[in-house]
Each structure stands twice: as C-alpha cells, then as structure tokens.
Amino acid sequence: MTTAVAPPVKKELEDYILEVDYKALNETYIPSAFALEFILFIKAVNGAEGEENTSPVIHMDMLDQLVIEWENLFVAFRGSAKTSVIHEYMFLYIAVHGSVPGFGNIDVAIYVSDTIENGIKSMRQQLEYRWNTSEFLQKYLPRIVTNEKGEQVIGTKFTEARWEFTNLEGHKFCVRGFGATTGVRGFKEYGKRPVWLGMDDLLSDKNSDSPTIIKDIRNIVYKAARQAMHPAKRMILWTGTPFNKRDPLYTAAGSKAWNTRVYPICEKYPCTKEDFRGGWEDRFPYEFVQNEYNRLLESGEISAFNQELMLKIVSEEDRLIQDNDIMWYSRDSVMRNRHLFNFYITTDWATSEKDASDPSVTLVWAYSSVGDWFLVEAVVKRQLMDKNIEDVFRLSQFYKPQQVGIEISGQQKGFIPWIKQKMIDRNQWFILASDNNGNQEGIRPVTKKITRFLLVVPWFKAKTMYFPADLKQTLEMQEILEVLVLATMEGFKSKIDDPGDAISQLSSLTPWRPSPEMTLVVNDQEIWGYEEEEVISARESYIV
C-alpha cells in the first residue's frame, strides 16, 4: 500500500521574517574561515581610516551562504550595506585573489542593477573610489602592469559599465555592468562566459509598478543573464529590498530555486528596548528604529517603515484597513464624560510569559449613543493567566462593563469557572458574554481569525472605530496599529495577531447604546478635541 505524502507548504517572504532569530544568530553562530577572512579583507582595503561601524553578524551569515549554495537570494533592509559587502567588496576580493574558496577561479562577472544611469553608475563610482583611496588595492591591483610580452599596459581601469582588474600574479578579472532592462545575451570577455552574476535592487521607486519593467526583470533574471553564464559553473547572488508583491524579488523569496536569507532591521517592532534584537545594533540601535517608527507613523507613512526596514510587504490595495479608516479621539474627554458611555471588555489571552510566546490582550471599549466604539485602555503583555485574571477584575471594577468577552476554545474553557469562582471570592460581579456556546458564558470561535476580523472591517469603513490619540506612542497602541496596518484578506502579516482577535471579539458581543439625553460638559473640549462655545442637551432646548 502506497502512503500519499502531502506536498510541502510553500513558504512566503513573511514566513522567513517570522523565523528570524537574531538572538541565536548573535550568540551561537560561528562564522566560517572565509567569512572572517573577508571581513579582514575589508579592513585591509580601508586601511587606517577603518569603517564607521563594526561588521555585523548578518554580513558574515550572508558570506557563509556562498560556501553552502551557489544560487543565493538575500532580502535585507535599506541601509544594511548588502550592496557594499556582497557586490562591491566581493568584486574587489575576487580581483585581488582571483578566486573564492569552494568555488574556484573567476575571470568574468556580470553585475545587474536597475539602470545604467543609477545602479551601474553608482557601482562604478564606488569601486573607483575604493581603489583611489586604498593603498592596499593600489598595491595588489596596480594601475600599470607588465604583460607576458614585457610590455607595460593598463591593469586596472574603470569605464562606464566595464571594470577590469589585474592582480600581482597577472590574473585578469572583468566585471560588466548591465541595467535590468538592457541586453545581456551573448556577453563574453576574454572569449569566456561569465561564471559570477550579481544582481542588486533591480526595481526602482520609479518603475516598481510598471508591468512592462517587471516582465523585463523576470526575463533578465531567468532568461538573459542566467543563460548567458557558463552552463556548468555559476554563482548567482541576488540582493534587494522588495517594493511590493509584484516585485520578482518577493516572488523568488518563496521559491525553492533559491537559498533565501532574510534580514529585517530587527526581529520585531514595536517592542521595548529590553526585548529589542537588531540585525546591526551598532549602526541601527533601538533609538534609531523607535524614532523612524514614530516619525513615519505621525506622517501617515507607516507602510514605508514596514516595507523598507521590516521587509513586510502589504500593498495598499491589499490592506483591509487603510490609514484613513482609523479614527482618533481625545481619551481625556471620554474619561471625563464616562457617564455618556457603556463599557465592554474584549480579550485574547495566552498562557505564557516567555519572549517567544504570543502576548495576552485585554481591551476596554466605550460604546456611544450613536454606535461608535472608543478604545480607552489596552493591556498587551506576555504574562501568565493569574495576571490576566487580575487585569480583567481590576478593569471591571473601574469601568463597570456591560459584558466581558472570554474565549473558551481548546484549553481556554477552564477560564470561565476560574473567573466565576473569583467573582464569589471577591464579591465582584460582571456579565460574561456568550456566543456559539449554547447560551452559556464564553465565546467559542468557529471560523478562521481573518474571517472573524472581516466582520468588524465594515465598522472601520463606516468610521465608527476610534483609538486614543493620547496613547498613540505607547507600546500597546503600536502593537495594535501593527496588526491593523498589516491585515489582509490572506491573513495578518504582522508578527502577532492577538490584538486583531481581541478587536474581532466585538462582533460576538450584544451591546446596547446608552441614552443620548444627557448634558455634556459646557465650555470644554468635545471628544474629538474641538472647542465648543456651549453644548446643550436636546431636552434643555424645550425648557423655558
């Protein structure tokens, strides 16, 4: 009898991001002799001037992939120096040594970037700058060399898209630069096909949405450049930061054809400084990441932070919640007018306080007379169940909620008896919501997480979901925004999805609106932060 084997689950770029473990990489990873030798080579090139920052472990991890695989894809954040290490210094290393350990002799290489005017010109300028400012390179890659006939000829020279080197042993190495949409077919140097191909940032901001350019890039990656190489010996290194899901780099990251390595600027953000694990902390410490996040958040460009630094690709058309769907209000005004609202609590609890576990989420909502929801307090922490129970009793005592939502799927069904016993012990009572549970206390989800979230998406579109502007910079609110911004029809693309589940739980409640006939505070701020001369109730207008 033959047993059917399930096909392997295809990994997406987001799956690789979730697997990033910088703590393990920085503490337990041992670089190869080649990686260490390469770092020393960089120091020799730069001489006494040295480098501005220490070499990060992610650079050595990239270099070590060359020893393991010959077709590598490196997806890294902007500013990670991937171009400098994997292409610029690599070409200089090959020029000096004539080979790479484990791969062998290299005579001809191709370098492909977005355009001749941008990427290729920039690489030429960088290589020439390194040579002009490095005594080490000028010694081992002299400008003038003596050929086999005893004639003095130019050994190292840079033209617009062709860079040629000759080392002290007479080994010639040539790199030819091509734009992503230019022809590569039939390329040879010294009568030889190239054995080394470096591709870097093939898309640019200008053409990232062009179907024609994207098609051209796929052609050069899989047809023109690839087929121009030596058929039996070829090293391919592709580096970049993806622009969108149409970017060929994004598609390739999920293919088994490539040895894919992913390097976001840090494991996750938002997070506390204590939990911060960066890819290059010497250059991009916690304070830098925090500042970038806050500034881009305030500018309404948080998607740029996720794309450029965290490598999280969610196209605007894929997002369920757009930035203008998220409404902001003054929390202080609601707290001063608590009598105008009914309160509800939703939860999504985990049962561990370990760093790798999901956080527990408890949200407190104010419900207005017109059916708007106002988030007034949030707990998003990795903590044990006793702390979760303490939080729900503490918040219930203060807000006197109409209902409290507690999920009871799986092992969580034991939460209800625990809470009811605590009510007796404390003589503190509140109503537990019921949904899909035979009219008994507790909420039992019967659909997928994103399906439940879709039930509340129309509320965002109707501008009835308000979040406290006063708490916008808190870690809890940033965790919630991360989930909202990265919610798509395919699921949550964020590191965690628990705040999304707690928000979805609102659809399982049976809320009722408070009476609108209440007097608001006169000569004070409204909920939305505007000044009013005087606010009078409807009933007062009929009193004489």
C-alpha positions as CSV (number, residue, x, y, z in Angstrom):
1,M,0.0,0.0,0.0
2,T,1.4,3.4,-1.0
3,T,1.1,6.2,1.5
4,A,0.4,9.6,0.0
5,V,2.8,12.3,1.0
6,A,1.5,15.8,1.5
7,P,3.3,18.3,-0.7
8,P,5.5,20.7,1.3
9,V,3.9,24.0,2.3
10,K,5.2,26.9,0.2
11,K,7.0,29.5,2.3
12,E,6.3,33.2,1.6
13,L,8.6,36.1,2.5
14,E,6.6,36.7,5.6
15,D,7.3,33.1,6.8
16,Y,11.0,33.8,6.6
17,I,10.6,37.0,8.5
18,L,8.8,35.2,11.3
19,E,11.7,32.8,11.6
20,V,14.3,35.4,12.1
21,D,16.2,34.9,15.4
22,Y,18.9,37.5,15.8
23,K,19.4,36.4,19.4
24,A,20.6,33.0,18.3
25,L,22.5,34.4,15.4
26,N,24.4,36.9,17.5
27,E,25.1,34.5,20.4
28,T,25.6,31.0,19.0
29,Y,26.6,31.5,15.3
30,I,30.2,30.7,14.4
31,P,31.3,32.2,11.1
32,S,33.4,30.3,8.6
33,A,37.1,30.9,7.9
34,F,36.1,32.5,4.6
35,A,33.7,35.0,6.3
36,L,36.3,36.0,8.8
37,E,38.9,36.3,6.1
38,F,36.5,38.5,4.0
39,I,35.9,40.9,7.0
40,L,39.7,41.2,7.4
41,F,40.0,42.0,3.7
42,I,37.5,44.9,4.1
43,K,39.6,46.2,6.9
44,A,42.8,45.9,4.7
45,V,41.0,47.8,1.9
46,N,40.0,50.7,4.2
47,G,43.4,50.8,6.0
48,A,43.9,53.2,8.9
49,E,40.7,55.0,8.2
50,G,38.7,51.9,9.1
51,E,34.9,51.5,9.0
52,E,32.4,53.7,10.7
53,N,30.7,50.7,12.4
54,T,31.7,47.2,13.4
55,S,30.9,44.4,10.9
56,P,27.5,42.8,11.9
57,V,27.0,39.1,12.1
58,I,24.4,39.3,9.3
59,H,27.2,40.2,6.8
60,M,29.1,37.1,7.9
61,D,26.0,35.0,7.6
62,M,25.5,36.2,4.0
63,L,29.1,35.4,3.1
64,D,28.8,31.9,4.6
65,Q,25.9,31.1,2.2
66,L,28.4,31.3,-0.7
67,V,30.2,28.3,0.8
68,I,26.9,26.4,1.1
69,E,25.0,27.3,-2.1
70,W,25.7,28.8,-5.5
71,E,22.3,30.5,-6.0
72,N,21.5,32.8,-3.2
73,L,18.8,35.4,-2.5
74,F,19.4,38.0,0.2
75,V,16.4,40.1,1.2
76,A,17.7,42.9,3.5
77,F,16.6,46.2,4.9
78,R,17.6,49.5,3.5
79,G,21.0,50.6,4.9
80,S,22.1,47.0,5.6
81,A,25.2,47.5,3.3
82,K,24.2,44.5,1.3
83,T,25.4,46.1,-1.9
84,S,28.7,47.1,-0.4
85,V,29.5,43.6,1.1
86,I,28.0,41.2,-1.4
87,H,28.9,43.1,-4.6
88,E,31.3,46.0,-4.2
89,Y,33.8,44.4,-1.8
90,M,33.2,41.0,-3.4
91,F,34.4,42.2,-6.8
92,L,37.5,43.7,-5.2
93,Y,38.1,40.5,-3.3
94,I,37.9,38.4,-6.5
95,A,40.1,40.8,-8.3
96,V,42.9,40.6,-5.6
97,H,42.6,36.8,-5.0
98,G,41.4,35.6,-8.4
99,S,39.0,33.1,-6.8
100,V,36.6,32.4,-4.0
101,P,37.1,29.4,-1.7
102,G,34.9,26.5,-2.6
103,F,34.0,28.0,-6.0
104,G,37.4,28.4,-7.7
105,N,38.8,30.7,-10.3
106,I,36.8,33.6,-11.6
107,D,37.6,35.6,-14.7
108,V,34.4,37.2,-15.8
109,A,31.4,38.5,-13.9
110,I,28.1,40.3,-14.6
111,Y,26.6,43.0,-12.3
112,V,23.0,43.9,-13.0
113,S,21.2,46.8,-11.3
114,D,18.1,48.9,-12.1
115,T,19.6,51.1,-14.7
116,I,23.0,52.1,-16.2
117,E,22.4,55.7,-15.1
118,N,21.7,54.8,-11.5
119,G,22.8,51.4,-10.1
120,I,25.6,50.7,-12.6
121,K,27.0,54.3,-12.4
122,S,26.9,54.1,-8.6
123,M,28.8,50.8,-8.5
124,R,31.5,52.1,-10.9
125,Q,31.9,55.2,-8.7
126,Q,32.2,53.2,-5.5
127,L,34.8,50.7,-7.0
128,E,36.8,53.6,-8.4
129,Y,36.6,55.5,-5.1
130,R,37.8,52.4,-3.1
131,W,40.8,51.9,-5.4
132,N,41.7,55.6,-5.4
133,T,41.7,55.8,-1.6
134,S,43.2,52.4,-0.7
135,E,47.0,51.8,-0.6
136,F,46.2,48.1,-0.3
137,L,44.2,47.9,-3.5
138,Q,46.7,50.1,-5.4
139,K,49.5,47.7,-4.4
140,Y,47.7,44.4,-5.2
141,L,45.7,45.8,-8.2
142,P,48.2,48.1,-9.8
143,R,47.2,50.6,-12.4
144,I,50.1,49.6,-14.7
145,V,51.2,46.0,-15.1
146,T,53.7,44.2,-17.3
147,N,52.2,41.7,-19.7
148,E,53.6,38.4,-21.0
149,K,55.5,40.3,-23.7
150,G,57.2,42.5,-21.2
151,E,55.1,45.5,-22.2
152,Q,53.6,47.9,-19.7
153,V,49.8,48.0,-20.1
154,I,46.9,49.3,-18.0
155,G,45.9,46.7,-15.4
156,T,43.1,48.4,-13.6
157,K,40.7,50.6,-15.4
158,F,37.1,51.8,-15.0
159,T,34.8,52.8,-17.8
160,E,31.1,53.4,-17.6
161,A,29.9,49.8,-17.5
162,R,33.2,47.8,-17.7
163,W,35.6,47.4,-14.8
164,E,38.8,45.4,-15.3
165,F,41.5,44.4,-12.8
166,T,44.8,42.7,-13.0
167,N,46.4,41.4,-9.8
168,L,50.1,41.0,-9.0
169,E,50.1,37.4,-10.3
170,G,48.8,38.6,-13.6
171,H,45.2,37.3,-13.2
172,K,42.7,39.3,-15.1
173,F,39.2,39.8,-13.9
174,C,36.5,41.8,-15.7
175,V,33.1,42.9,-14.4
176,R,30.5,44.2,-16.9
177,G,27.5,46.2,-15.7
178,F,24.0,45.9,-17.2
179,G,20.7,47.7,-16.5
180,A,17.8,45.5,-15.7
181,T,16.1,46.2,-19.0
182,T,19.2,46.1,-21.2
183,G,20.5,43.2,-23.3
184,V,22.9,40.6,-21.8
185,R,22.6,37.9,-24.4
186,G,25.9,36.7,-25.9
187,F,28.1,38.5,-23.4
188,K,31.7,37.3,-23.2
189,E,35.1,38.6,-22.1
190,Y,38.4,37.0,-22.9
191,G,36.4,34.6,-25.0
192,K,34.8,33.2,-21.9
193,R,31.3,33.2,-20.5
194,P,30.8,34.7,-17.0
195,V,30.7,32.4,-14.0
196,W,29.6,35.1,-11.5
197,L,26.4,37.0,-11.5
198,G,25.5,39.7,-9.0
199,M,22.0,41.3,-9.2
200,D,21.1,44.2,-6.9
201,D,18.0,46.3,-6.4
202,L,16.6,45.5,-9.8
203,L,13.5,47.6,-9.3
204,S,13.5,51.3,-8.5
205,D,10.9,53.6,-7.0
206,K,10.1,55.0,-10.4
207,N,9.3,51.7,-12.1
208,S,8.1,49.5,-9.2
209,D,4.5,49.4,-10.5
210,S,5.3,49.0,-14.2
211,P,4.2,45.6,-15.5
212,T,6.5,46.0,-18.5
213,I,9.6,46.7,-16.4
214,I,8.7,43.8,-14.0
215,K,8.4,41.5,-17.0
216,D,11.8,42.7,-18.3
217,I,13.3,42.0,-14.9
218,R,12.0,38.5,-14.8
219,N,13.4,37.9,-18.3
220,I,16.9,39.1,-17.3
221,V,16.9,37.0,-14.1
222,Y,15.6,33.8,-15.5
223,K,16.5,34.1,-19.2
224,A,19.0,36.6,-20.5
225,A,21.5,36.9,-17.6
226,R,21.2,33.3,-16.4
227,Q,21.5,31.8,-19.8
228,A,24.5,34.0,-20.6
229,M,26.5,32.3,-17.9
230,H,28.7,29.2,-18.0
231,P,26.5,26.1,-18.1
232,A,28.4,24.1,-15.6
233,K,29.8,26.7,-13.1
234,R,27.8,29.7,-12.0
235,M,27.5,31.7,-8.8
236,I,24.3,33.9,-8.6
237,L,23.9,36.4,-5.8
238,W,20.6,38.4,-5.8
239,T,20.2,41.2,-3.2
240,G,17.4,43.7,-2.7
241,T,14.6,45.2,-0.6
242,P,11.2,44.3,-2.1
243,F,8.8,47.1,-3.2
244,N,5.6,45.1,-3.5
245,K,4.2,41.7,-4.1
246,R,4.7,42.1,-7.9
247,D,8.4,42.5,-7.3
248,P,10.2,39.5,-8.8
249,L,12.4,39.5,-5.6
250,Y,9.3,38.9,-3.5
251,T,8.1,36.1,-5.7
252,A,11.6,34.5,-5.8
253,A,11.8,34.5,-2.0
254,G,9.1,31.9,-1.8
255,S,10.7,29.6,-4.4
256,K,12.8,26.6,-3.6
257,A,15.0,27.5,-6.5
258,W,16.8,30.0,-4.2
259,N,18.7,29.7,-1.0
260,T,16.8,32.6,0.7
261,R,18.1,34.6,3.7
262,V,16.1,37.4,5.2
263,Y,17.4,40.3,7.3
264,P,14.9,42.8,8.7
265,I,16.4,45.7,10.7
266,C,15.2,43.9,13.9
267,E,13.3,40.8,14.9
268,K,10.1,42.8,15.7
269,Y,8.9,46.3,16.3
270,P,7.1,47.6,18.3
271,C,8.9,46.3,21.3
272,T,10.6,47.5,24.4
273,K,14.3,48.3,24.5
274,E,14.9,45.2,26.6
275,D,13.2,43.0,24.0
276,F,14.9,44.6,21.0
277,R,17.0,42.3,18.8
278,G,18.6,44.1,15.9
279,G,20.4,43.0,12.8
280,W,23.1,45.7,13.1
281,E,22.7,47.3,16.5
282,D,26.0,49.1,16.4
283,R,24.7,51.2,13.4
284,F,20.9,51.0,14.0
285,P,20.2,50.9,17.7
286,Y,16.8,50.7,19.3
287,E,16.6,54.5,19.5
288,F,17.0,54.8,15.7
289,V,14.3,52.3,15.0
290,Q,12.0,53.9,17.5
291,N,12.5,57.3,16.0
292,E,11.9,56.1,12.5
293,Y,8.7,54.3,13.5
294,N,7.3,57.3,15.4
295,R,8.1,59.8,12.7
296,L,6.7,57.7,9.9
297,L,3.6,56.9,12.0
298,E,2.9,60.5,12.6
299,S,3.5,61.2,8.9
300,G,0.9,58.6,7.9
301,E,3.7,56.6,6.2
302,I,4.0,53.6,8.5
303,S,3.8,51.3,5.4
304,A,7.2,52.7,4.4
305,F,8.7,51.6,7.8
306,N,7.2,48.1,7.3
307,Q,8.5,47.8,3.8
308,E,11.9,49.4,3.9
309,L,13.1,48.3,7.3
310,M,10.9,45.3,8.4
311,L,10.5,43.8,4.8
312,K,6.8,43.4,5.4
313,I,5.1,43.8,2.1
314,V,1.4,44.8,2.1
315,S,0.3,46.7,-0.9
316,E,-2.2,49.5,-0.3
317,E,-4.8,47.6,-2.3
318,D,-4.3,44.5,-0.2
319,R,-4.8,46.3,3.1
320,L,-8.2,45.7,4.8
321,I,-7.8,48.8,7.0
322,Q,-6.5,52.0,5.4
323,D,-4.9,54.7,7.4
324,N,-7.9,57.0,7.0
325,D,-10.2,54.2,8.3
326,I,-8.6,54.5,11.7
327,M,-10.2,57.3,13.6
328,W,-8.5,59.2,16.5
329,Y,-10.1,60.9,19.5
330,S,-9.1,62.5,22.8
331,R,-9.2,59.9,25.6
332,D,-9.2,62.5,28.3
333,S,-12.6,63.8,27.1
334,V,-14.2,60.3,27.2
335,M,-12.8,59.7,30.6
336,R,-14.3,63.0,31.9
337,N,-17.6,62.0,30.4
338,R,-17.7,58.3,31.3
339,H,-21.4,58.6,32.2
340,L,-22.2,59.1,28.5
341,F,-21.0,55.6,27.5
342,N,-21.5,51.9,28.1
343,F,-18.3,49.9,28.6
344,Y,-17.2,46.5,27.3
345,I,-14.1,44.4,27.6
346,T,-12.7,42.0,25.0
347,T,-9.8,39.6,25.4
348,D,-7.4,37.3,23.7
349,W,-5.3,35.6,26.3
350,A,-2.2,33.5,26.0
351,T,-0.8,31.4,28.9
352,S,2.9,32.1,28.9
353,E,5.3,35.0,29.7
354,K,8.1,33.7,27.5
355,D,9.6,36.1,24.9
356,A,8.7,33.8,22.1
357,S,5.1,33.4,23.1
358,D,2.1,35.4,22.0
359,P,1.0,38.3,24.2
360,S,-2.2,38.4,26.2
361,V,-4.5,41.1,25.1
362,T,-7.3,42.8,27.2
363,L,-9.1,45.8,25.6
364,V,-11.6,48.2,27.2
365,W,-14.1,49.9,24.9
366,A,-16.5,52.7,25.4
367,Y,-19.8,52.4,23.4
368,S,-21.6,55.7,22.5
369,S,-25.2,56.5,21.9
370,V,-24.7,56.6,18.2
371,G,-22.9,53.2,18.0
372,D,-19.3,54.3,17.9
373,W,-16.6,52.3,19.6
374,F,-13.8,54.1,21.6
375,L,-10.8,52.1,22.8
376,V,-10.0,53.6,26.2
377,E,-7.5,51.1,27.7
378,A,-5.3,48.3,26.4
379,V,-3.2,45.6,28.0
380,V,-0.8,43.8,25.6
381,K,1.7,41.8,27.6
382,R,3.3,38.4,27.7
383,Q,2.2,37.2,31.1
384,L,0.7,34.2,33.0
385,M,-3.0,33.7,33.5
386,D,-3.1,34.9,37.0
387,K,-2.1,38.4,35.7
388,N,-4.7,38.2,33.0
389,I,-7.4,37.5,35.7
390,E,-6.1,40.3,37.8
391,D,-6.3,42.7,34.9
392,V,-9.9,41.8,34.0
393,F,-11.1,42.2,37.6
394,R,-9.2,45.5,38.0
395,L,-10.6,47.0,34.8
396,S,-14.1,45.7,35.5
397,Q,-14.1,47.3,39.0
398,F,-13.2,50.7,37.4
399,Y,-15.3,50.6,34.2
400,K,-18.3,48.5,35.3
401,P,-18.6,46.8,31.9
402,Q,-21.9,45.6,30.4
403,Q,-20.2,42.5,29.1
404,V,-16.8,40.8,29.2
405,G,-15.7,38.6,26.3
406,I,-13.7,35.5,27.2
407,E,-12.7,33.0,24.5
408,I,-13.2,29.3,25.5
409,S,-11.8,27.3,22.6
410,G,-9.4,24.4,23.5
411,Q,-7.9,24.6,26.9
412,Q,-9.3,28.0,27.5
413,K,-12.7,26.6,28.5
414,G,-11.4,26.4,32.1
415,F,-11.2,30.2,32.3
416,I,-14.9,30.6,32.9
417,P,-15.1,28.5,36.1
418,W,-11.9,30.2,37.4
419,I,-13.4,33.7,36.8
420,K,-16.8,32.8,38.3
421,Q,-15.0,31.5,41.4
422,K,-13.0,34.7,41.7
423,M,-16.3,36.7,41.5
424,I,-17.5,34.8,44.6
425,D,-14.2,35.2,46.4
426,R,-14.1,39.0,45.7
427,N,-17.8,39.7,45.7
428,Q,-17.2,41.5,42.4
429,W,-19.6,40.6,39.6
430,F,-19.8,41.3,35.8
431,I,-21.6,39.6,32.9
432,L,-19.6,37.2,30.7
433,A,-20.6,37.4,27.0
434,S,-21.9,34.3,25.2
435,D,-21.5,33.4,21.5
436,N,-21.7,30.0,19.8
437,N,-21.8,28.3,23.2
438,G,-25.4,27.2,23.7
439,N,-26.3,30.4,25.7
440,Q,-23.6,29.6,28.2
441,E,-20.9,32.0,29.3
442,G,-17.9,32.2,26.9
443,I,-17.2,32.9,23.3
444,R,-16.4,29.9,21.1
445,P,-14.9,30.9,17.7
446,V,-16.0,28.7,14.8
447,T,-14.2,30.4,11.9
448,K,-10.7,31.5,11.0
449,K,-9.1,34.5,12.6
450,I,-9.2,36.7,9.5
451,T,-12.8,35.6,8.8
452,R,-13.8,36.9,12.2
453,F,-11.9,40.1,11.7
454,L,-13.7,40.7,8.4
455,L,-16.9,41.1,10.5
456,V,-15.6,44.3,12.0
457,V,-13.9,45.7,8.9
458,P,-17.2,47.5,7.8
459,W,-17.1,49.3,11.2
460,F,-13.8,50.8,10.3
461,K,-15.0,51.8,6.8
462,A,-18.0,53.5,8.4
463,K,-15.7,55.5,10.7
464,T,-17.1,54.1,13.9
465,M,-13.8,52.7,15.3
466,Y,-11.9,55.3,17.4
467,F,-8.5,54.9,19.0
468,P,-6.9,57.2,21.6
469,A,-4.6,59.8,20.1
470,D,-3.2,60.4,23.7
471,L,-1.8,56.8,23.7
472,K,-0.6,56.7,20.1
473,Q,3.1,56.4,21.1
474,T,2.6,53.7,23.7
475,L,3.8,50.2,23.0
476,E,0.3,48.8,23.4
477,M,-1.2,51.1,20.8
478,Q,1.7,50.5,18.4
479,E,1.2,46.7,18.7
480,I,-2.5,47.2,17.8
481,L,-1.7,49.5,14.9
482,E,0.9,47.0,13.6
483,V,-1.9,44.4,13.3
484,L,-4.4,46.8,11.7
485,V,-2.0,48.1,9.1
486,L,-0.9,44.5,8.1
487,A,-4.3,42.9,8.0
488,T,-5.1,41.5,4.5
489,M,-7.6,39.0,3.0
490,E,-4.8,36.4,3.2
491,G,-4.4,36.9,6.9
492,F,-2.5,39.0,9.4
493,K,1.0,39.8,8.1
494,S,2.1,41.1,11.5
495,K,4.4,39.3,13.9
496,I,1.4,38.8,16.2
497,D,-2.3,38.7,15.5
498,D,-3.7,38.7,19.1
499,P,-4.9,42.4,19.1
500,G,-6.8,41.6,15.9
501,D,-8.6,38.7,17.7
502,A,-9.5,41.0,20.6
503,I,-10.9,43.6,18.3
504,S,-12.8,40.9,16.3
505,Q,-14.5,39.8,19.5
506,L,-16.6,42.9,19.5
507,S,-18.7,41.2,16.9
508,S,-19.5,38.5,19.4
509,L,-21.0,40.9,22.0
510,T,-24.6,42.1,22.3
511,P,-24.0,45.8,23.0
512,W,-26.7,48.3,23.7
513,R,-26.4,52.1,23.4
514,P,-26.7,54.5,26.3
515,S,-29.3,57.1,26.4
516,P,-28.4,60.2,24.3
517,E,-30.4,62.6,26.6
518,M,-27.5,63.6,28.9
519,T,-26.0,67.0,29.5
520,L,-22.4,67.4,28.1
521,V,-19.8,69.4,29.8
522,V,-20.1,73.1,28.9
523,N,-17.1,75.2,27.7
524,D,-14.8,72.2,27.4
525,Q,-13.3,70.0,24.7
526,E,-15.5,67.6,22.9
527,I,-14.4,64.0,22.4
528,W,-12.8,64.8,19.1
529,G,-10.8,67.7,20.5
530,Y,-12.6,70.7,19.1
531,E,-13.5,73.7,21.1
532,E,-17.2,74.4,21.6
533,E,-18.8,77.6,22.9
534,E,-21.6,75.7,24.6
535,V,-23.1,72.2,24.3
536,I,-26.7,71.9,25.4
537,S,-28.8,68.7,25.6
538,A,-31.8,68.3,23.4
539,R,-34.1,68.3,26.4
540,E,-32.8,71.8,27.6
541,S,-33.9,73.4,24.3
542,Y,-37.5,72.9,25.3
543,I,-37.3,74.4,28.8
544,V,-38.5,78.0,29.3
